[in-house]
Amino acid sequence: QVHFVESGGALVQPGGSLRLSCLASGFSFSMHAIIWYRQAPGKERELVATISSAGVVVNIADSVKGRFAISRDNDKNMAYLEMNNLKPEDTAVYYCNGLPRPALGIWGQGTQVTVST
């Protein structure tokens, strides 16, 4: 059964940093690209960053370019989102998923990132 477990979210001050983790299971992790998404209150889920199955960064949203970095460790079935110089507008629940989707409609619980004084 496909599972995603996101972790690492927290309350941080503007300018702070966080490292989010995504633990995936139930599918061939190394055969899928991984995407980090986020969803802010009252807004639609948006793509943040994508990394290929081989570890090549495919894209990063303009709103986070230069501040966020995506990486993965295929040996551990893990993906990461390094977030620096956080801004209040980065406040959202962050999710990860595979591409192609390993299972339609399956999402983790997400991890809450709140950037505030």
N, C-alpha and C positions, 0 to 999 in steps of 0.2 A: 504494500500500500504506500502511495506517495505521501511524503510528509515534508513540510518546510517548517523550520523553527528559527525565527529571527530573534536576536538578542542584542543587547548593548545600548539600547536607548536609555536616555536619562534627561533630567532637567539640567541645562547648562546656560551659562551667561553668554551673551553675544560676544563673538570672538573666540569662543571655546572650541574644543575638538572632541570628537567621539569616533569610536570604531565600532561599526555594526558587524555582526556575524550572521551568517545564514548556514544552517546545517540542513542538508537535504538527504533524503533516504527513499528507498523504494523504487528507484529507477537508475539507469546507467548515467550517473552524474557527468562523467567525462565526455559523454556524447551530446550534451546539451549546452547551448549558450545559457548564461544566467543573466537575468535582468533584475535590477533593483527598481522598485516603484515607490511612490509615496502618495499619501492621500491626506490632504489637510481638511479641517472641518468645513463642511459645506461645499467642498470642491470635488471634482472627479479625480480618480487615480491617474497619476502622471508618471511617465517613464523618467528615471533619473540617470541610469547608466546601464550599459550592456557590455558583457565580456564574452568572447567566443569560447567554444569548448577547449581550445588550445591556449587560452589565456591572453588573447589579443583584445585590447579595448576597442570595441566597435563604435560606441558613441557615448557621449556624456551631454546631458542637457545644458543648454547655454546658461541657464540660471545658476548652475553649480560648477561650471567649467573653471578650472584653476583652483578650486577649493576642495572638490571631492575626487577621490580615486577609487576605482574598483579593482579587485584582485580575486584570485581563487587558488585553492589548493585541491587538486583532483585526488590526491592520496587520502585526504581527510573528508572529502565530500563537503567542502566548506567554500563559501564565498564571503567576501568582505567589502565593506564600504567605509573608507577612511574619509572623515568629514572634518575639515578645518575651517577656521574663520566663520563659524556658524552665525547665521543671521536669524532674526525673528521669523522671517518668511520661510525658513527651513522647517518650522514647526509642523509636524505631520506624523502619521503612522507610516512606518517604512516596512515594505514587504519585498520578498524575493520570489522569483519563479523561474522556471526553465523555458527555453525556446529551442525546438518546438515544445509545446506544453506536454509534460509527461503524463498529465491527467487533467482533463478539462474540469474547470470549476474548483480545483483544489488550491487553496491558499493557506498560508500559515496564519497565526494570530497577529502577526506584525509586532513591531517594537516601537514604542512611543518616543519621539524626540521632541522636546520642548525647549525652545530657545527664548529665554526671558530673563530680565533682571529681577 
